[in-house]
């Protein structure tokens, strides 16, 4: 579509910068990871992009007082093992991302969700990270692991107010009493909260 010649669909900026053939050649040979060393991480091919993105987002630290932990969907209709369907979301099909963001939507940390452990016992790199964060005696839920991973980039969680939805509501019991993190559950189904937000 970018290389169309019709006046209503042409995009001069793109078509003058690069030919269609050149674009598809770059797309064909562009790799961010070595394909000969693929592990069980479902996001292995784009993992370096997420690492660079998180480093760039955290370059100046977590400067917002009010933080939100929630899942977001990235629209995708193709074939992939991580594609999900989420009823009740504006974007129903796509990739699920766990995001720590400020009250105005600036993301500080992004973790792509790739599903539970596989049946054959192999685990992906995010599950290895999750296991490393867990204590050996205590079995933690997905929501506890997600919140711990996302809050690991916050230097002093006690100085922030953290908002989360129903899925993460039992996280108040995660934090020890010496860390006074303000965890607030916001239910958008309630009319009185909608006006406050």
N, C-alpha and C positions, 0 to 999 in steps of 0.2 A: 504494500500500500504506500510505503514511503517513496517508492520509485515510480508511481503512477504519473502519467502525463496529463490526465484530465484536470481541468482547472479547479474543480471542487474537491479533489482528493490529493493533489500533489503536495509534497513537502519539499520545498526548494532547499531548505537548510540541510536536510539529510542527503538528498539526491546529488547536490553539488559537492558535498564533502566526501562522499564515498559511493562507488558504484555498487550495484546489487551483488554482483559476483564477488567483489572484494569483501563485502560484509559477510557473505556465506562462507567464504574461505576462512576468514578470521573466526567465525563462529564454529567452524568445523575443527580447527586446530587449537582453539583456546582451551587450555587445561589449567586448573589451579592446584591439582595434586597428581602424583604419579599413579597412573592406572595399573601399573604392574604390582603395586603394593596395597591393593584395596583390602581394608579390614571390614569388620561387620558393622561399622558405622554407616548408617543409611545416608548420612549427609557428608560422606567422605570427600566427594568430588568438590563440594562447595564449602567445606569446613574452614579453609583458610580465609574465605571471604567473611564468614561470621567472626573469626578471630580478629581480623583487621577492623571490621565494623565495630566490635565491642571495644577494642582499644581506642578507636577514634571517638566513640561516644563517651568514654570515661576519661578522656584526655585531661579535662579540667575538673574531674571529680564529680561527685554527686552533690550538686549545689542546691537542690530543691528541698524544702522542708517537708512538703506533702508528697508522698510517693504512692504509687499504685502498682499492685501486682495483679496481673490478669493475663488471660490468654487472648490472642488475636489470631485471626485467620488470614492467610495470604491466598487469594483466589487462584485456583489451578484446577483445570478440568482434564489434564492429560493422565497418563498412567504413571504411577509411582507408588511404592509401598508405604510411604508416609502420608499419602493423601487421606484426608478424613472428611466425614460428614458431621456437621454440628447443627443440630436442630435448634432453632431459635436465634441463630446468629444472622446478621445481614449477609455475610459471606458464608454460605453453607458448605461448599466444597473447596478444599485446598489444604494447605499446610498449616499446622497449628504451631504457634510460637508462644512461649512464655516470656513476658516482658515486664521489666521493672521500669516504670516511667514516672515522670513528674506529673503534677496535676494538670498541666496544659498539654500533655501528650509527648513530651520529649523523652525518647527512650534512653535509658542508661545501660541496660544489659538485656541481651536477647538470647534465649536458649530455644533452639528448634526442638519440638517434641517428635520423637521417632518411635513411640510405642513401647510396649512392655518387652521384657526379656523373651528371646526366641525359645521355642520348644526344645531345640537341640542343645541348649545350655550355653551357646555362645552369646556374648553380650557386646553391645556397641560401646564406643568410647565414652558417650555421655553416661551410660550405666556404670562404667568403670569409675568415672568421676563421682557419680552418686554413691557408689559403694565405698569409695575412699573417704567420703564425708561422713558416712554413717559410723556409729560406734559398733563394735563387734557384738556387744550384748543386746543392744536395742534395735528392734526392727522398726523402721520408719516408713510412713506412708508416702505416696507420691507427692501429696501436697506439702508435707514437711520437707522433703528433699528439694522440691522446686523453690520453696521460700528460702531455704538455707543457701541454695546455689545463687539465687538472685540477690540476696542480701549480703553475700560474701564480698561484693564490691563496695559496700557502704562501710566507711571507716568507723563511724559511731552511730549504730542504729538507734540508740536512745535519744538522739537529737532530731529524729524524724518521726512524722506521723505516717503510718503505713495503712493504706486502704486496700481491702480485698473483697472478693465476692463470696458467695455461699460455699463454693468448693473448698476454699481455703479458710473457712470460718473457725475451725478448731485449732488454729495456729497459736492462739493465746497461750496454750499450755506448752508450746514448744520452747519458749524463752524462759530462762531461769529468772528468779525473782530479782536478782541484782541488776538485770538489764530491764529497764522500764521502757519498753517499746510500746508505743500507743498503737494498738491494732484495732481498727474500726471496721465493722461490717456494714457495707452499704448495699441496700437492696433497692434497685431501681424500680421494682414493682410497686413500691409504696409511693404514693403521690407526694407526701410531704418531703421526701428526699429529692425528688426530681426538681423541685423549685430551688432547693438549697444548692444543688450542683450547678 
